[in-house]
Amino acid sequence: MLSFLPAVVGGALLGGAAGLVYLLRGRVAGIGGIFGGAIATQSVDGREGRAHRLFFLLGLLLAGFGAARVAPSALGSPSTPLLVVAIAGLLVGFGMQRGSGCTSGHGVCGLARFSTRSLVATLTFMATGFATVFVTHHLLGGPR
């Protein structure tokens, strides 16, 4: 009956973390930008701040490992070959660079700031995701 509760809690944690990054650092908590700034050899935005980016990414990793230990059934079992996941990750990274942001930057932070650009980006990647699922599951005979 309360099967939606983990999604609500996860959404609240994500929104809270994004809000804290914005309030404390004055920055949008887009994972792509945070990751890019963490691995950049030079400051990507004229500011220092590699430490907070590394801590944010470490928190994401620790949360994933913690979830795997506490509630492994909530994560499901991997069913996609690693090569497909790697190619998908590269395509997402390419799209993030072309779209000047990622799903968390546009979808969580940008929409909360009523950004028109983020609305268009979010609608675009959601439509692309829907189309991809339709093609792979219904036209190519993937899992249903």
Secondary structure as GFF3:
##gff-version 3
##sequence-region A 1 144
A	DSSP	alpha_helix	5	25	.	.	.	ID=ss1
A	DSSP	alpha_helix	31	39	.	.	.	ID=ss2
A	DSSP	alpha_helix	50	70	.	.	.	ID=ss3
A	DSSP	alpha_helix	72	75	.	.	.	ID=ss4
A	DSSP	alpha_helix	82	98	.	.	.	ID=ss5
A	DSSP	pi_helix	103	110	.	.	.	ID=ss6
A	DSSP	alpha_helix	111	112	.	.	.	ID=ss7
A	DSSP	alpha_helix	116	134	.	.	.	ID=ss8
A	DSSP	pi_helix	135	139	.	.	.	ID=ss9
###
